[in-house]
Amino acid sequence: MGEGKKDFRVVSGAWELSGFNFRVEGRGMRLMMRGMKEGKFTGIRCGSCNMVYLPGPFYCRKCLVEIDEPVDVSDHGTIRSFTATMSDIRGNPLAEPQIALMVQLDGCDSWIMGVLRDVDWREVRIGQRVKVRWKPPEERTGSLQDMDCFEYE
Ligand SMILES: [Zn+2]
C-alpha cells in the first residue's frame, strides 16, 4: 500500500449469484411493501433491545426472541457502504457507472440496499446523507420498485 489513507479501493472480480439461496421473511416484507405504496417505510422493533429492522424479521437477531411491533422508519439515511459498477454481467462497459449503496435509514438499525443516481461515483463517500426518491404515487404498486433510487439530501 502507498502512503496515507485511501478513501476507497478498486476491486475487480465476479460473483456467481445463482448458487445463493435467498430466504424472504414474508410478514416483514409485506409490511414494508404496503408502506412503500404510501411512500414510507415500516420496520419491526424488538421490544426487548429496541433494535429496529427493515424489512422486519420474525425474531430479533440479537435477542433471539419473536418480535412483532411495527414502527415507522425515515426515508432519509446515511451511506454505510457502496460499490460502483463499471461493466455489465458480461464485462461490457456501462454507459454510466452504476452506484449501489447500503444505507442505514434514520430510526433503523439494519441497512437497506439501493441505487444512487445523478452523482459522480468518485464523489460518493461513506457517511454521506441521502434520501429516497419515490416513484410518483400513481405509479406505486406496493413493491420494491416503488422506491426509484437514492439521491443526496
Ligand atoms: Zn432484541
Residues whose N, C-alpha, C, O or C-beta is under 5 A from the ligand:
A	BS01	ZN	C46 S48 C49 N50 M51 C60 K62 C63
